[in-house]
Amino acid sequence: MSKDYAVIGKNVPKIDGREKATGAAKYAGDLKFPNMLFGKILTSPHAHAKILSIDTSEAEKLPGVKAVITHKDVPALKYGISPARWDENIFCIDKVRFVGDKVAAVACIDEETCYKALKLIKVEYEVLPAVLDALHAMDEGAPQVHDEYPRNINTEIHQNFGDLDKAMAEAHYIRKDYFVGQRTYQSPIEPHSAVSIWKDNKLTIYSSTQSPHYFQYYIAREFGLKMGDVRIIKPFVGGGFGGKLEPTGLEFAGSVLSKLTGRPVRTFYDRHEMFAHNRGRHKVYMELTTGVDKEGKILGVHANFVSDGGAYTSLGVATSYYAGGLLTLTYEFENYKFDMIRVYTNLPACGAQRGHGAPQPKYAFESHLDNIAKDLGIDPLEIRLRNARQPNTVTINDFGINSCELTACLEKAADISGWREKKGNLPKGRGIGIATGSFVSGAGYPIYRNDLPQSAAMIKVHEDGTAATLYTGAVDIGQGSDTALCQMAAEAMGYRYENMKIIAADTETTPHDFGAYSSRQTLMSGSACKQAGEEIKKQILDIASTIMSLPPDDLDCRLGIIFSKSRPTAKTITFEEAARRFFVLRGPLLGRGVYHVPRLGGTFKGAAVATSPAYSFCAQISEVQIDEETGEVDVCEVWDVHDCGQVINPMQLHGQVHGALYMGVGEAIWEEVLFDDQGKILNPNLGGYMLPTALDMPIVHSELVESYEPAGPWGVKEVGEGATNPTMGCFNNAIYDAMGVRIDSLPLTYEKVWRAMKEKREGKKEV
Amino acid sequence: MSQVITDKHGIQHYMITINVNGDDYTRVVKANTLLVNVLRDELDLTGTKKGCELGDCGSCTILLENKPVDSCMILAIEADGKKITTIEGIAESSELDKVQEAFINNGAIQCGYCTPGMIISAKALLTRNPHPNEKEVREAIAGNLCRCTGFVNIVKAVLKVSEETNDKEVISNE
């Protein structure tokens, strides 16, 4: 970042650091209102069953129970987040579709009464055969999860770019590989919570949300309310990672319970219920066929995927398009076929998890590419350099790439990890692997069709100029957008970060923004904040010119000091002085900004998904040590080199890389949601679903390459999700380098490594 | 043993007195009331978070008689007569504790939900071992899950406190 900047490019203290460090920060589950009730949802114990009857009479009689509701008390309108497939009801009407599906809810004076009341609701079920295996969901005669979707097909994609048959015919070498991913769950440490207050025809919800806008839109739609009568407020949010993007039963049921009782209702999931609500990563079955020339240059790729979507769509339509769409980013090839089917099963619904749709296909492709490199005798680094995406190119599926320093990322990762010295020279049991990643800097189109700008912002300068408040709909869920956006606003204003205040993510007081997903806010919300700041600066310099008797063009403002550009000795004045004068003479000093994405992408079906104004790139190298006795995978060190454009806050930026990488580490080796043969989750807790602890995390080196993205404010682009994408493939390639075994399913558990080594020893399987 | 009061439904309630952040609080609780719920619901000390209520995540870590424990794993009646420190009381004055400061300055906080428990565990470690090595830091916070940071900057922050603590200070604190 250029030294000319006064506020951006610097490690300013996190704007909410003190509140969070002292325990003062209030999350949705910490909020308390006078006369507040507690609400809980009764869920299905069966994976697939007809509801024959629901008897709530006993529950209603229990002292302390204030309301009991079922499908009869709520709108029957189906909702969802992907508008192409609205398929959920607030409560199931005629049947339940997974263990955890919503059946009824209660509002009570305390939590304990809720649990007692839930036990008193009698639901009579007729258990139906369930579809638990995605690969058999399409079979003739398989049970139907939704009547409207024959053969349980939720999303079907067939895309064809270039001439794959010709490319394969001309290829020097063709290889086909098959990989299987796994179900993972975001597992934010803060469980979902909401407080709903429906009073005097106005509905206010405090919720742990990644997008007040989508909550407002979908909740207003469900209840037939005007959007202006629904207010969504985001308190502090304890992590989202994609799982808090859509409204849940907590908001829908909580709203109705509040309306019926006339009291605020706090609804919440416990850890088990979070796993059941899910919306985590899809398990994808991935077949890849690639043709290359003699030098390993990729000529054509066929990706043929099936994914297990669970019982509802959630964001799964987009996930499916992302799964194949993003595969064209890191390596250049001109012929591509992408087939994908997302099926319904009687399991919890899957959605968008950090790296949306990309990490598992990337694991498969990076492992597949290493297989090809080995078959051709090419170094894994070299084959990636030969195919690496270059700047100012367009992918075969019509994504425009501006900045791209993938080659520099690969070279730098190789240098800092000692790749060239280590590759082939490590002792047995120790290996080094490489992989690349890329991600959008904000989705080019909103989730439901509309023409709203992506982001808007306002700044109001305090009357005496000693503070300025940024009003933004952008959503800080921990990634630090409140801090970065205040830095950007202050930079544009010529003001000090220390004097910035922020009001964010409240649909009534802040201007529109789509929220925290698809790594969009630094680029998109940042653009709006920059524009708002520039509007303030223009006005402040205009008033200053009358005070200083100098032309406004000759003035500038930096860190709150207004000075003459041409006359360094001229007397300066302060921002405060000018701002105060402005208010006295002209009224409130306000700045406004708005950001629209230019029209992006091609015209084929699904062309909108994975478009973005800019794409990030990264290379990862890891070194692992394998215990030959036990198969234990010890990841010793990881080097991540990111091309994320210019940097607003280096400390926060590297923190994003660490976190994205951490999620990749967990998914690579330990994390998997497991089910029994009845569709019940076997490990719905943080003891059984193993997030890596501080002891499991490898040494991480996060480095950057110089890059400037013309589509982003001050040259910025994505950083929050990209580092999740290469990790699983990177580790798999390192394991291969260490032991010569290829693990073709995730997670890369010790047991799988041990079995693969055993099979190799016994000569059963050759890769 | 705490005083027992039986209500009209025959349910027994217990009168307990706990010392929280230096002050005594007397409350009537049920036999199954968790300490974390007394702190959050009765005393409004919501800095102590609930992430799992199973002792897995460490978000509800407090100091009980100066030892870090998951307050969701302790019954309120077990804490009767005991001294408790929560995140709200970790700093001795209105200033921040050095651990809190180091967390802020080293990027150890993202969403902040694990932060109170993490700071308590780090504080407990540094009190008993002012100069831990990296492995000791990782062991001390292994019971506190963080989903945002990969622990990288948390470990860095704790080591930073150790670096900046001179031994004279340690002795005077003791």
Interface residues (C-beta under 8 A of the other chain):
Chain A: N11 P13 K14 D16 G17 R18 E19 K20 A21 T22 G23 A24 A25 K26 Y27 G29 D30 K32 Q186 S187 P188 I189 E190 P191 F236 V237 G238 G239 F241 D270 R271 I477 G478 Q479 G480 M651 Q652 H654 G655 H658 G659 L661 Y662 M663 V665 N685 L686 G687 L691 T693 A694 L695 M697 V700
Chain B: R40 D44 L45 T46 G47 T48 K49 K50 G51 C52 E53 L54 D56 C57 S59 T86 I87 E88 A91 L96 Q100 E101 F103 I104 N105 N106 G107 I109 Q110 C111 G112 Y113 C114 T115 P116 I119 V137 R138 E139 I141 A142 G143 N144 L145 C146 R147 C148 T149 G150 F151 V152 N153 I154 V155
